[in-house]
Amino acid sequence: MIFDTREETIPAATPYLCADAAASASWQQTLAGETRLKVGLAWTGSAGHQRNPFRRVGWERYAEHFGGMQGVAFYSLQPGAGADVAAARAAGLPMLDHTAEFTTFDDTAAFVSALDLVITVCTSVAHLSGALGQRTWVLLDVNPHWVWLLDRPDSPWYPSATLYRPPQFGQWDPALEAVARDLSARAARHHAA
C-alpha cells in the first residue's frame, strides 16, 4: 500500500539475489557427474509455524508420486530432516542429502543455484529459489500466503515459478499428479538434450 504497487508494477526483475559465485561453482563441480535432472525438494515449512499443517505436503506424498521416476536425481533442501530422508529412501524415493554442509542461508542459495529445478511448498526455499531466478515449482494450499495470489499458475513476483494448487482443501493428489507428469516430461527433455 505504501508504494501503491499494482500487479503491473511489481518489481519482478530476477534474479535479485545472487549466490556466492565461488560456492555455487563448488557445488556445480560436486554435482557435475550427475547427468540426470537435478531436483531439490522441500516438503514442509517450520513445524512451529501456525499454517504449517495446511501447507505441508510431506515426504510421504513425494515418495508416492516421485518414487521410481526415471531421469531425475533428488536432493533434500530440508535441513535437519535426516530421518525423513532415510524414510523417503526406504519408501522408494532415492534422495541425496547435503544439508549438513549448509551453515547459512547463503550455503542453501549456492546449492539451489547448482540445481536444475526446485520443488517446494510455500516456505523460505520457495522465496529464495524464486529470488535467485531458479526454476521453481511451488505446491500451495487453497488459502496460500498472499504473494501467491489466487487462481493462477504463475507468479508476478517470481517469473521463474510455476504454481500448483489442489482443487480443494487437503486434496494434494491432483496437484502432485500434475507435478509428477510435468517432471517426467522435463526429465525426458533433459535426457534428450
C-alpha positions, 0 to 999 in steps of 0.5 A: 500500500505504501508504494501503491504497487499494482500487479503491473508494477511489481518489481519482478526483475530476477534474479535479485539475489545472487549466490556466492559465485565461488560456492555455487561453482563448488557445488556445480563441480560436486554435482557435475557427474550427475547427468540426470535432472537435478531436483531439490525438494522441500516438503514442509515449512517450520513445524512451529509455524501456525499454517504449517499443517495446511501447507505441508505436503510431506515426504510421504506424498513425494515418495508416492508420486516421485518414487521410481521416476526415471531421469531425475536425481533428488536432493533434500533442501530440508535441513535437519530432516535426516530421518525423513530422508532415510524414510523417503529412501526406504519408501522408494524415493532415492534422495541425496542429502547435503544439508549438513554442509549448509551453515547459512542461508547463503550455503542453501542459495549456492546449492539451489543455484547448482540445481536444475529445478526446485520443488517446494511448498510455500516456505523460505526455499520457495522465496529464495529459489524464486529470488535467485531466478531458479526454476521453481515449482511451488505446491500451495494450499487453497488459502496460500500466503498472499504473494501467491495470489489466487487462481493462477499458475504463475507468479508476478513476483517470481517469473521463474515459478510455476504454481500448483494448487489442489482443487480443494482443501487437503486434496494434494493428489491432483496437484502432485499428479500434475507435478509428477507428469510435468517432471517426467516430461522435463526429465525426458527433455533433459535426457534428450538434450 
